Amino acid sequence: MKSIIPSWGEIGRETVIIMAGALLAAVILSRLPAVRDFIQSNTAFGGCNCDGTTPH
């Protein structure tokens, strides 16, 4: 059972990895508007009406 439940050190390490990835993504999106626009235009969250048109 001990091998199934991660230790506090493993949880902390994974938390740091996730937070660093989120921070890196935020920095990339803030520095590269073309990437942000590409992602926004290719996701439903970016304004897709699901009928083939996008409100821009």
N, C-alpha and C positions, 0 to 999 in steps of 0.2 A: 504493500500500500504506500510505502514511503516513496517509491519511484514514480507514483502517479501524481502525488501532490508536490508541487514545486516548493523549494525553500524560499525564505524571504529574500535571500540574495538573488536568486533566479528571477523572482518577481520584480525586484528593483532593477535588475539589469534589463529586463524586457521593457519595463516602463521607461527607462532612459532611452532605449532604442526607439520606441514609438514616439516619444516626445521630440527627440532629435529629428526624426523623419518628418514629423508635422512641421517643425520649425524650418527645416530645409525646404519643404514644399512651399511654405508661406513666403520665404525669401525669394525663391525662384519665381513664384507668381507675381510678387511685387516688383521684381527687377525686369521681367520679360513680359510686357503687356501682350505681345503677339501670342505667347503660350497661353496666357489667361484667356484671351479672346477665342483661341482655338478650342480650349477645353469648354468654355462657356457655350460655344456654338454647337458642340457635339455631345452635349448632355441634356437630359430632360430638365434638369434644374436650371439650365441656361435660358429657358424660355420657350421650349418646344411646345407647340399646341397639339402635337401628335396628328395633325392633318396635313403635314407636308410644308407648313409655313412657319416661319419664326418671326416674332415681333421685334424688328429692329428698325 
